[in-house]
Amino acid sequence: MNSFSSDMRTAVLVEFGKVVIYGVGLIGGSFALALKAARAVGEVVGFGRRPVVLARARELGVIDRAGAHLAQELADADLVLAATPVGQLPAVLEQIAPHIGAHTVVMDGGSTKEDVVRAAYAAFGGRIGQFVPAHPVAGTENSGVAAAKSDLFWCRKVVLTPLPENGAGSLERAKRAWRLCGAEVCELTPAQHDRVFAAVSHLPHLLAFALVRDLAERPDAPLFFDFAASGFRDFTRIAASHPEMWRDICLANRAALLREIDAYQKQLRDFKAALQENDGASLEQGFTVARRARRAWGEKTEDGAVVARPL
Amino acid sequence: MNSFSSDMRTAVLVEFGKVVIYGVGLIGGSFALALKAARAVGEVVGFGRRPVVLARARELGVIDRAGAHLAQELADADLVLAATPVGQLPAVLEQIAPHIGAHTVVMDGGSTKEDVVRAAYAAFGGRIGQFVPAHPVAGTENSGVAAAKSDLFWCRKVVLTPLPENGAGSLERAKRAWRLCGAEVCELTPAQHDRVFAAVSHLPHLLAFALVRDLAERPDAPLFFDFAASGFRDFTRIAASHPEMWRDICLANRAALLREIDAYQKQLRDFKAALQENDGASLEQGFTVARRARRAWGEKTEDGAVVARPL
C-alpha cells in the first residue's frame, strides 16, 4: 500500500526519472538542484573528470550518486546535460552519443553554439535529433559545484538553438526541463547565437581581462589598484572569471569574436581621434548615444536584475 | 542666557562658520549634507548656473540659501568648494579668486588635477596658497543635487594634490573638512593623480561608452540588448554616466588618457593575435594574470565596497 501510493506519487510528479549530468560544476550542479527543487527528477547521476568533485557534489546533495559505467547509465536516462567547459564538449559528446537510449534527450550547457553543433553532428550521426543545443545565460564569475544553487536559472534566459532534425518531442522536453528550472526559453539559430554573445558577453570579458592585465603587469601596479573605486569594480568584475573556461569560449567562438574585436577597435579609434583633435562635440555625442541606450536597457530589464518572468 | 549657551555650543561644534558651494550637484550637495550631518558648518550658501537647481537644493535642505552677490559672500567664507564639471572650473575659479577673504580656503572637486592646478595658478596668482586641489573619489553614474546624500564620501578616498604654496593651515583645514565627511584623505602629486585616474577611471568609462555605442548604432541593436545579461550590466554601468561631465574629464586629462588608450590598444592587439593564431596558452595566461590581480584587489577592498575606514 505504502509502496503503491509512493509509486503513484512518483508517476504523477516526476517528469524525468533519471537525469545524467556530465560535468557537475556551477551549471550542471544548479540544473540538478533546480530539477530536484521542482520535484521533477527521480534520480541524478553525475559523471566528470575528477572523482573528488563528484564526491563533493554527492555530499552537497547535488547528485544522488556518481556514475561508474557511462554506457549503462545512459541507456535508460531520460535527460543528459553535458555541462563541461566548451573545449571538452566534443570529446564528451563522442563518449555519450553511442550509449544513449531511444528516448534519451541530450543537451549541452555551452556558451557557444556553432562549434558545439558541429561536434554534435560528428558524434551523434543518425541520432542527432536527440541532441538539443542549449545555453543557459546564467554564468557568474564564480564556478564549481560549491557555487551551484537551485535558483541560478530563475528569471534567466536559456537559449536553445534547435536543429532541423530535432523532433517536437525532444524539443518540448528540453524546454520543459529549463522551464521547470524557472528559466525563460528563447530560440536562435546557432549563428545568431554566436554573433549576439560574441558582442554582449565574450567581447566584454576579453576587454575586462585586457584592462586588468594591463595594470597588473606594470611595475607600479599597486599605486593604480589603490585608487580603483566602484566604477572599476563593476567594469572588471568579469575579469575574475575562470581563465580556462574563457579561453575555451574565446577559441570556440573565434570568428565571431574577431569580428567584434574589429568593430570595437574601430569604435575606440574614433574616440581616440576625437580626443586627439580636442573634438568635444564628437565625444559628447558618442557618450550620449551610449548613455541613452544603456539607460533604456537598464529600465527595461530593471538593470538586468530580472531578465524575464519564468513559466 | 539661552543665547549665550547657544553661542557657546556653536563655538565648540561648528568648525566652518560659512561654507560656499559653487555648483550644487551630486558632489557639492553631498559635501554640504555631510558637513551638516557632522554639525560642522554654520551656514551653507549655494551658487550655480541654474537658479532652479539652487531652489531645489534649498528645498532639499542641502543649502541654507542661494547666494546673490558672489564677492560679498566670499569675503567672510571659511571654506569654498567649486564642484562644477571640470570644463567650467577655469571660469569659476576666475570668478572666485578676486573676492576670497584672508582666511578662506578654496577647494575644487574635479576628477582631473593638472588642468585644474594650471587654471588655479592663473586665477589665484599670489593667493594660490589658499587653493587646495581635491578629488573626492565618489562619483556614481547618477548626478545632480537630487542624488546628493550625506554619506556619499563615507569610507571613500579623497585625493588632495597639495601645492608647494599651501600653508599647513590651509591644508589641515581641507583635510579636516573631508574627514568630517567620513572620507580617507590621501595625497598625490597632480601628475601622479592624473596618470592613475586615467587608467583606473577615465579609460574604463571610455571603454564602456565605446561598447554600448557600438551596439546601439547597429540596425539590429535590439537583438543584442535582448540577450545582454549580468556581465554586460556591470561592465556597462558606467556607460550610463553623464556625457558632458565625461567629455570634460576626457578632454581635461587628454594626454594621460591618450597614453592609456595606447597601452590598452596594445593589450587588445595581443589578445587578438593570440586568438588569430589559436594560441590558447597565451590567452589563458593573460586571463590568469588578470583574474589573480582582480581577485586580490577584490579581497583587499571587500570587492571595492569599503575602500578605507574613515577617521
Chai-1 contact restraints between the chains, C-beta under 6 A:
chainA,res_idxA,chainB,res_idxB,connection_type,confidence,min_distance_angstrom,max_distance_angstrom,comment,restraint_id
A,V137,B,A229,contact,1.0,0.0,6.0,A-B,restraint_1
A,V196,B,F224,contact,1.0,0.0,6.0,A-B,restraint_2
A,V196,B,F227,contact,1.0,0.0,6.0,A-B,restraint_3
A,A199,B,F224,contact,1.0,0.0,6.0,A-B,restraint_4
A,V200,B,F224,contact,1.0,0.0,6.0,A-B,restraint_5
A,V200,B,F227,contact,1.0,0.0,6.0,A-B,restraint_6
A,V200,B,A228,contact,1.0,0.0,6.0,A-B,restraint_7
A,V200,B,F232,contact,1.0,0.0,6.0,A-B,restraint_8
A,S201,B,G231,contact,1.0,0.0,6.0,A-B,restraint_9
A,P204,B,G231,contact,1.0,0.0,6.0,A-B,restraint_10
A,P204,B,F232,contact,1.0,0.0,6.0,A-B,restraint_11
A,P204,B,F235,contact,1.0,0.0,6.0,A-B,restraint_12
A,L206,B,F271,contact,1.0,0.0,6.0,A-B,restraint_13
A,F209,B,F287,contact,1.0,0.0,6.0,A-B,restraint_14
A,F209,B,A290,contact,1.0,0.0,6.0,A-B,restraint_15
A,A210,B,Q267,contact,1.0,0.0,6.0,A-B,restraint_16
A,A210,B,L268,contact,1.0,0.0,6.0,A-B,restraint_17
A,A210,B,F271,contact,1.0,0.0,6.0,A-B,restraint_18
A,V212,B,A290,contact,1.0,0.0,6.0,A-B,restraint_19
A,V212,B,A293,contact,1.0,0.0,6.0,A-B,restraint_20
A,V212,B,R294,contact,1.0,0.0,6.0,A-B,restraint_21
A,R213,B,G286,contact,1.0,0.0,6.0,A-B,restraint_22
A,R213,B,V289,contact,1.0,0.0,6.0,A-B,restraint_23
A,R213,B,A290,contact,1.0,0.0,6.0,A-B,restraint_24
A,D214,B,A263,contact,1.0,0.0,6.0,A-B,restraint_25
A,D214,B,Y264,contact,1.0,0.0,6.0,A-B,restraint_26
A,D214,B,Q267,contact,1.0,0.0,6.0,A-B,restraint_27
A,A216,B,V289,contact,1.0,0.0,6.0,A-B,restraint_28
A,A216,B,A293,contact,1.0,0.0,6.0,A-B,restraint_29
A,F224,B,V196,contact,1.0,0.0,6.0,A-B,restraint_30
A,F224,B,A199,contact,1.0,0.0,6.0,A-B,restraint_31
A,F224,B,V200,contact,1.0,0.0,6.0,A-B,restraint_32
A,F225,B,W297,contact,1.0,0.0,6.0,A-B,restraint_33
A,F227,B,V196,contact,1.0,0.0,6.0,A-B,restraint_34
A,F227,B,V200,contact,1.0,0.0,6.0,A-B,restraint_35
A,A228,B,V200,contact,1.0,0.0,6.0,A-B,restraint_36
A,A229,B,V137,contact,1.0,0.0,6.0,A-B,restraint_37
A,S230,B,G304,contact,1.0,0.0,6.0,A-B,restraint_38
A,G231,B,S201,contact,1.0,0.0,6.0,A-B,restraint_39
A,G231,B,P204,contact,1.0,0.0,6.0,A-B,restraint_40
A,G231,B,I238,contact,1.0,0.0,6.0,A-B,restraint_41
A,F232,B,V200,contact,1.0,0.0,6.0,A-B,restraint_42
A,F232,B,P204,contact,1.0,0.0,6.0,A-B,restraint_43
A,R233,B,G304,contact,1.0,0.0,6.0,A-B,restraint_44
A,D234,B,D234,contact,1.0,0.0,6.0,A-B,restraint_45
A,D234,B,R237,contact,1.0,0.0,6.0,A-B,restraint_46
A,F235,B,P204,contact,1.0,0.0,6.0,A-B,restraint_47
A,F235,B,F235,contact,1.0,0.0,6.0,A-B,restraint_48
A,T236,B,R294,contact,1.0,0.0,6.0,A-B,restraint_49
A,R237,B,D234,contact,1.0,0.0,6.0,A-B,restraint_50
A,I238,B,G231,contact,1.0,0.0,6.0,A-B,restraint_51
A,A239,B,A290,contact,1.0,0.0,6.0,A-B,restraint_52
A,A239,B,R294,contact,1.0,0.0,6.0,A-B,restraint_53
A,A240,B,R291,contact,1.0,0.0,6.0,A-B,restraint_54
A,A240,B,R294,contact,1.0,0.0,6.0,A-B,restraint_55
A,A240,B,R295,contact,1.0,0.0,6.0,A-B,restraint_56
A,P243,B,E284,contact,1.0,0.0,6.0,A-B,restraint_57
A,P243,B,F287,contact,1.0,0.0,6.0,A-B,restraint_58
A,P243,B,T288,contact,1.0,0.0,6.0,A-B,restraint_59
A,P243,B,R291,contact,1.0,0.0,6.0,A-B,restraint_60
A,W246,B,F287,contact,1.0,0.0,6.0,A-B,restraint_61
A,R247,B,G280,contact,1.0,0.0,6.0,A-B,restraint_62
A,R247,B,L283,contact,1.0,0.0,6.0,A-B,restraint_63
A,R247,B,E284,contact,1.0,0.0,6.0,A-B,restraint_64
A,C250,B,L283,contact,1.0,0.0,6.0,A-B,restraint_65
A,L251,B,G280,contact,1.0,0.0,6.0,A-B,restraint_66
A,R254,B,L275,contact,1.0,0.0,6.0,A-B,restraint_67
A,I261,B,K272,contact,1.0,0.0,6.0,A-B,restraint_68
A,A263,B,D214,contact,1.0,0.0,6.0,A-B,restraint_69
A,Y264,B,D214,contact,1.0,0.0,6.0,A-B,restraint_70
A,Q267,B,A210,contact,1.0,0.0,6.0,A-B,restraint_71
A,Q267,B,D214,contact,1.0,0.0,6.0,A-B,restraint_72
A,L268,B,A210,contact,1.0,0.0,6.0,A-B,restraint_73
A,F271,B,L206,contact,1.0,0.0,6.0,A-B,restraint_74
A,F271,B,A210,contact,1.0,0.0,6.0,A-B,restraint_75
A,K272,B,I261,contact,1.0,0.0,6.0,A-B,restraint_76
A,L275,B,R254,contact,1.0,0.0,6.0,A-B,restraint_77
A,G280,B,R247,contact,1.0,0.0,6.0,A-B,restraint_78
A,G280,B,L251,contact,1.0,0.0,6.0,A-B,restraint_79
A,L283,B,R247,contact,1.0,0.0,6.0,A-B,restraint_80
A,L283,B,C250,contact,1.0,0.0,6.0,A-B,restraint_81
A,E284,B,P243,contact,1.0,0.0,6.0,A-B,restraint_82
A,E284,B,R247,contact,1.0,0.0,6.0,A-B,restraint_83
A,G286,B,R213,contact,1.0,0.0,6.0,A-B,restraint_84
A,F287,B,F209,contact,1.0,0.0,6.0,A-B,restraint_85
A,F287,B,P243,contact,1.0,0.0,6.0,A-B,restraint_86
A,F287,B,W246,contact,1.0,0.0,6.0,A-B,restraint_87
A,T288,B,P243,contact,1.0,0.0,6.0,A-B,restraint_88
A,V289,B,R213,contact,1.0,0.0,6.0,A-B,restraint_89
A,V289,B,A216,contact,1.0,0.0,6.0,A-B,restraint_90
A,A290,B,F209,contact,1.0,0.0,6.0,A-B,restraint_91
A,A290,B,V212,contact,1.0,0.0,6.0,A-B,restraint_92
A,A290,B,R213,contact,1.0,0.0,6.0,A-B,restraint_93
A,A290,B,A239,contact,1.0,0.0,6.0,A-B,restraint_94
A,R291,B,A240,contact,1.0,0.0,6.0,A-B,restraint_95
A,R291,B,P243,contact,1.0,0.0,6.0,A-B,restraint_96
A,A293,B,V212,contact,1.0,0.0,6.0,A-B,restraint_97
A,A293,B,A216,contact,1.0,0.0,6.0,A-B,restraint_98
A,R294,B,V212,contact,1.0,0.0,6.0,A-B,restraint_99
A,R294,B,T236,contact,1.0,0.0,6.0,A-B,restraint_100
A,R294,B,A239,contact,1.0,0.0,6.0,A-B,restraint_101
A,R294,B,A240,contact,1.0,0.0,6.0,A-B,restraint_102
A,R295,B,A240,contact,1.0,0.0,6.0,A-B,restraint_103
A,W297,B,F225,contact,1.0,0.0,6.0,A-B,restraint_104
A,G304,B,S230,contact,1.0,0.0,6.0,A-B,restraint_105
A,G304,B,R233,contact,1.0,0.0,6.0,A-B,restraint_106
